[in-house]
Amino acid sequence: MTLIPGDGVGPEVAEATRRAVDALCAGVEWDVHDAGLPAIETFGTPLPDHVMDSIKATGVALKGPVTTPVGGGFRSVNVALRQELDLFASVRPCRIYPGVPSRFEDVDIVIVRENTEDLYEGIEFEQGTPELNKLRGYLKYMHGFRLAEDAGVSVKPISITATKAIVDYAFHYARRNSRAKVLLGHKANIMKFSDGIWLATAEERAGHYTDIGFEAMQVDELAMWLAWYPQEQDVIVLPNLYGDIISDLCAGLIGGLGVAPGMNLGHDHAVFEPTHGSAPDIAGRGIANPIAMILSAVLMLAHIGQDDAAARLELGVARVLADGKVRTADLGPAGPPATTAEVADAVVAATDSK
Ligand code: NAD
């Protein structure tokens, strides 16, 4: 198994997770590689080739978060991994575990996010560059569009092929996991040729899965329903950008980013990682919540067929959360907050050994 600790709080939550998985004695062997800021320091690039080679060889990676500079600097390691390994589906189960403080009960939503296209594809034109000036001229000449002189441009491609793949995945997921309905978010009323394809393709695919309910909804309305009646939502399929935003919204419904796991799936490879980022505001202090990454490891174990180990680890996490005595600060503990390492200790102690 490839293990990428990442940067920021990544190495802290990765170490806690590694300990929790090793305690299961499930025979997981780690091939550990740096990516992100530590890889830049050592190798001069955030994603060295040998990291990609390791994932291609093992087929499965558990990954901590990696910082992406805002507005410049190197390109996102996460986006590069998803595109190069064709990890077309990001799946983020958002379930409230008993004992976790939240305004809601019984939330059990699964976000299925398209991972390769949309505004994340990286087709961007920097303001003031000759390329953007050419594009501006073309748009004006061919279509009469006026692009502001001081604008930058990001392009949003959405294809029938990628939409079909993710919508089919969402229906298969619903079937496999006894889910009743797939809800599709879109903005086809505004972006007729990108979200328009997304909606029309999904409606066509839904006809092939008559055993599963289907509904399409504008994503702004969907956000309103999620904040109001999250208990009523089931599997939600979204294009890349809306999926990113709505997953964090759903993390907020279930106790926050500290308890929100995720996985990125392709046909040949899978990368498991928490929904949260590198949390630079708390990095290096040993106080990050490792539960999101430990639950990502639960998803990983289930993916590789270690169902028993996955169930035991999830039960260990559930016991620690229900008990409530050992909690990091983000979960609002009654007493002094626990450290990352103390939560890992508690999970190991609460997990049934084989
Ligand atoms: P973030 O998720 O890192 O942090 C948002 C808030 O949640 C912060 O207040 C942080 O302290 C808190 N938080 C996050 N994880 C936590 C945990 N495990 N325990 C307790 N509190 C936690 O989001 P951000 O600040 O927008 O992003 C920071 C960096 O991470 C950026 O460079 C961003 O691009 C990157 N990022 C990476 C990934 C990834 O690697 N998959 C995902 C999201 C963001």
Residues whose N, C-alpha, C, O or C-beta is under 5 A from the ligand:
A	BS01	NAD	G64 P65 V66 T67 T68 P69 N78 L257 G258 P274 T275 H276 G277 S278 A279 P280 D281 I282 I287 A288 N289 D330
